[in-house]
Amino acid sequence: MYVEPDFISYSGLCGEQENIKQWWYWNNTSQDTGKGAALSAMLLRRSRPTQPLLRHTDVPQRVTESFILSGYRFPDYSLRECLASAFRPTNETGNFWTHFLAVFVFAFHFVEMFGWEGTLPFSDPFFYPFWNYFIGVFCLLMASSMAHLLNSMSLLIREICFFVDYGNISAYTVGSALAYFYYIHPQAGAAGERFPNATHRGPAEEPFPLPPLPPPPSSSPEIRLFFESFYIPSACLVALICTLACCNTRQRWRRYRYVIRTTVFLLPFVVASTPVFYRLLRSSSFSSTTSSSFASSSGTLASYFYRHCFWLVVSALFNISKFPERLAPGSFDVWGHSHQWFHCCTFLSILEELHMIKGEIRALALRPTLALLATPARPRPSISGPTLCSTYGVMFVLQGCIAGVISWFAWRAKTCPSEHLKLN
């Protein structure tokens, strides 16, 4: 059912006096007047010149952001106009580029590891968790950038874009959990043979000192049971709960939506980071009985992880506080507002996490005592190595469940627009 919004007139659209109500009507004719009117509207949209950017009073309240007064696109853009707006100074331009360009920076640091001499083939099962981590980060960055670029096509598409964004954030946390389980888990195992003598081509900072390291202390049966049986399922369950909660903030609880969305992702972070917490606690408990090399290894892991946490905290503060635009509304509408800083800080946290995982992979590759693979003294590794089912299979099932959640919320938004797509 078409819902007619409130409107105000403004000049400069298509070179003459027009109003938002008329444009809105043209974009909803497919439901009310048939295919002929819909075709006319489509041809009109393709032929019209670039639309002007609007103030917060000229767009539906659903589209506005706190303390951002200008640079808005009215939610009736065509796909071509959305893509072209990436090169216009809108209040979404910086949001798009801060995560779109980050894809290439992340990919560069990711493939760098495969330049090490003697590295196993990138298709080796040893790298299955690493590739799943890459998929999680890639989908997160692309979904975020595309959501900010394409959300002005319609109010319904805007909702779907951000539903997909929240879902991919949740999937990223599971990709991290898979990498933590197989590379940072205190008794991690790996399928296939170890790197023979891995060295990096070119100058690079060594994440770990090279002397052999003693094996970490064995964990209790209860801890092993949690990691081997409940860790990955818990990460998946929490990811689904977070997707449900974040999608729900677009249909209710909107007054506290930023606080809810920020705090709700604290839970998957805590669950996914359990192997790191355990490693750090165990290393400190046994610092008096282990070698200085082992302490240095754990210290390097800790430094990466603490920086990862630091950037996450800073990003959360930007997202909740709406600083700096809160101090000067209208001054940071296009560049420098809090969501752009939020994007930058979250990406810096991902980079620190990537370096931490690469350091652990290198440690597993160069330290037989840390790799815990099958040896004459230990015929079986402590945990099973990565397989297609335990890595790609987990991500595939999770993405299917997330797609179901997104479809349900999208259906609700489409069938009940007066309730879930409120314009005022």
N, C-alpha and C positions, 0 to 999 in steps of 0.2 A: 504494500500500500504506500502510495507516494505521500510523504509528509512535507508540507510546504513550510519553509523556514521564514523567520522574520528577515527583513532585508532593509538596507539603506542604499540610497542612490549615491553614485560617485561618477566622476567624469574621467575621460581618457581611455576608456575601454573601446577598442576598435575605432578610435578617432572621433567618437561622438558620445552623446549621453546615453548610457545604458544603466542597468541595475542588476544587482546580484540575483534578484528573484527571477529575472528573465533567463539568465545563464543557467540557473539551477533547473528551471523548467525544461530547457533544451536538453539537459543531461538526464532527464528522467522520462522523456517522452516514450521510450521503448516500452514502458510498463503501462502507459495510459492511452496512447493514440496509435499504436501499431508500428509495423515495420517501416512504413513510408516516412513517418515523422522521425523515427530513429535514424534512418539513412540520411535525412536532411540535417539532423543534428550532427552526425558524424562528419559529413562533408563540410559543414560550417566550421567545426572545430579544426579540421585539417587546413582550412584556408585562412583562418583568422590570424592576425599578427600576434607577436609576443604579448602576453598579458602583463599588465603592470603588477608590481608587488603592492601588497596592501598592508594596512595597519590592523592592529588586533581588534578594532571595532568594526572592521569590514568583513570579517570571516566568522564562521560559526564558532561559538565558544569552545566547542570540542577540539578545535584545531589550535587554539592559543596555548602558549606556554607562559608560565609565571615570569613577569618582569621583562618579557620580550615584546616590544611594542610595534615593531615594523618588520618588513622583509617577508611577509607571509604570502604563500601561494594559495589561491582559492581552490578548494578541492573539486575541480572539474577539468584538470589537465589531461591531455592525451599522453600516451606513452612517449611520443616524440618530444613533447613539451617538457615532460619530466626529465628525460635524458639531457635535453638542452639546458635545463635549469642547473645542471652541475657546473656550468660555466658562467652562471649569473650569481651576483652577490645576494643570495637569499639567506634567511636564517637557518636553512638546512644545508647550505653548501659546505661549511666547515665540518658539519657532522658526517657528511658523506665522505669527504676526502681524508679525514683523520683515520678512518678505518679501511677505506679502499686502498690507499697507498700502503697502509700497514700490511696488507696481504703480501706485497712484493718484498718488503723488508723481512717479514717472517719467513717467507719461502727461501730467501737467500741464506739466512742463518740455519734453516732446517737442512737444506741440501749440502751445506758446508761439510757436514760430518761425513758424507759419502766420498769426500775427497781424501780421506785418510788412506794411506797406503796399507794394503792388506785387509781392507774392510770387506766383510762379507757382502754378497750381492744384496741389493736393496730389497729383493723379493724374498730373502731368507726369513723364515718364521721368527728369528730373533727380533726383526724389526716390525713385526705385526703391531705390537702396542704403540710403537713410535709413529707408524703410519696412521693409526686410529687417532692418536693425539693430533697429528697434522690435520686430519679430516675435521676433527672437532673445532680446532682454531680457525681453519679456513672457512668453514660454514658459519661460525660466529661472526667473523669479520665481514664476510660477504653479505650475510643476512642483515647485519646492522647497517652497512652502507646502503644496500638496496632499499631497506625500509625507509631510510631518511630521504632517499632520492625519489621513490615512487609513491610515497604516501599521499600525494596531492591528487591522485587520479579520481578518488571518490572517498567518502567517509567509510564505506564498507571496506574498500581496498586498504585504506589507512589502518583499520582495525586488524585486518588479516596480516598486513606487513609486520606489525609489531607483535602479533601472536607468533609468527614465524621467528621473529627476533628472539623472543623469550625462550621459545623451544630450543633454538640452537645454542643459547647460553647454557641451558640445562644439559644438552648433549655434550658440550665442551667439557663440563665438569666430569662426565663419565669417561671421556677420552683421557682426561688427566688421571683419573682413577686407574685406568688400565695401565698407563705408563708408570704410575707410582707402584702398582702392584708387582709388575714384572721387573722393574729396574731399581726401585728404591725400597721395596719390601725387604726387611732384614734377612729373609731367607729366600731371596729371589732366585728363580731358576730360569734357564733359557734353553730353548730348543736349538739343535744344531751345534756345530763346533764353535769354539771361541775364535775371536780375531787372532791370527797367528802372532803378528808383531805390529800392532797398529801404531803408526806415527802420522802426524798431521803434516801436510805439505805446506811449507811456508811458515813464517813466524806466527805464533799464536800463544796465548797464555795457556799454560797447562793447568787444567782445573784441579788435578790431583798430583801429589808428588809420586815419583816413580818407584821407590823402594817397595818390595813386597809387603803386603799387609796381612795381619792375622785375621782369622774368621771372626765375625761378630758373635757375641754370646748367643746361645740358643734361647729361643723364646719358650714361654710356658705353654702347656697344651691348650689352655683357654684362649690365649692370644693366637696361637696357630689356628685353632678352630674358627675364630672370628675372621681372620684374614682369608683362610682357604674356603670357607663356606658362606660367609655373610657379607664380606666387604663389598664386592662388586654388586650383588643384589641390593644391598643397602644404598649404594650410590645411585643405582638406577631408580629405585623407589623414591628417593629424595628428589631426584631430578624431575620426575613426573609430578610430585607434589608442588615443587617450585613453579613448574610450568602452569599448573592449574591456578595457583595463587596469583601469579603475575598476570595471567590472562584475565582473571576475575577483577583485577584492579582497573581494567578498562571499562568495566560494566557496573562496578559498584566500588565503594571505599575510595572514590577518586580524590577526596580531600587529602588523604594520607597516602596517595599512591606511590610517591617517591620514597617515602620511608619504608613502606611495605616491600616494594620491589628491591630496595637495597638490602634490607635486613633479611629478607626471605632467602637470598642467595648466600647468607652466612652459613646456613646449615649444610648445603652441599660442599662448601669449602672445607668445613670442619671434618665432614665424613671423608671426603676425598683425600685430605691431608693426613689422615690417621697414620699411614706408614711413615711419613716424615716426622710426625710428632713422636712416634715410637722409636724411630732411629735416634733422634736427638736425645730423648730421655734415656735410652739404653746406653748411648755413648757417654753421657755424663755420669751415669751410675757406675760404669766400668772404666772410667778414665784412669783410675789408679792401677788397673791391672792390664791395660792395653798399651800398645806402643805409641810413641809420639806420632808415628806415621798414621796410625788409625785415628788418633785425635785430630790430626791435620785434615784428614779426609772428611770427618764429620764436621769440622769447623768450616770447610769450604761449602759443604752442603748447607750448613746453617746460614752462611752469609748470603747465598743465593736465595734461600727460602725467606729469610728476614726481609730482604729487599723486595721479594715478591709480595709479602704481606704488607710492607710499607706502602707500595704503590696502590694496592687494593684499598687500604684504609684511606689514602688521599683521594682516590677516585670516589669512594663512598661519601666523603665529606663534601666534595664538589657536587655530587648528585643530590644530596639532601639539602645543603645550605643554599644552593643557587647563587653562589658567589662566583664572579663579582657583580653580575647584573642586578642583584638585590640592592647593592649600594648605589647604583646609578642606572635605574631603569631606562632603556632606550639607547644607552651608550654602547652596549655590547650585543646589539641585535644580530649582526652579521658575523663578526669575528670576535673571539675571545670570551664567549659566554661559557657557562659552567659545563654544559654538555660536551662541548669540544674538549675541555680539559679533562672531563670524565673519560672520554674516549682515549685521549693520549695516555693517561695514567693507567687505564686498564691494559692498554697494549704494552706499556713498559713492564707491568707486572707479568704479562705473558712471556715477554722476552726473558726476564729473569728466570721464570719457570722453565723455559726451553733450555737455557744454559745449565740449569740445575740437572735436568734430565739428561742432557748430552754428557755432562760430567759423570753421572752415574753409569751411563752406557760405556763411557771410556774406561771407568773403573772396572766394570764387569769384563771388558775386553782385555785389559792389561793385567788384571789381578786374578789369577786362578783361585786364590783363596776366597775372593769375594764372589766369584761367579757361581760357586756352589753347583757346578755341573757334576755329572756322573764321573767319578774317579775310582781307581782301584780301592781306595780306602772308603769311598762312599758310592756304592753302585747306583744309587738313585738320587736325583736332586730332591731338595726339601719340598718343593712344589712343582707341579707340572709346568712345562714350558708353554709358551703361547701357541695357540692353534687358530685356525680360521674360525672355528665355532666360538672359542672363548674370547675373541677380539672383534673381528668383523661381524660375527653373528650377534654378539651382544649389542653392538652399535646399530645393526640393522633392525633388530627387534625393538630397541629403544626408540629409534626414529619412527618406526611404524606406530608405536603407542603415542608418541608426541604428535604425529600427524593426525591421529584420531582425536586427541584433545583439541588441537587447533581447528579441525573440521567442526567439532561440536560447538565451540565458541563462535565460529564464523556463521554457522547455521542459526544460532541464537540471535546474532547481530542482524542477520538478513531477514529472519522471520518476525522479529520484534524490534523494528527500527525505532519506533516511538519510545521504547523503553531503554534500548542499549545504545542508540546513536543519537542521543539528545543533542540538539543544536544550540540550546541556550542554557 
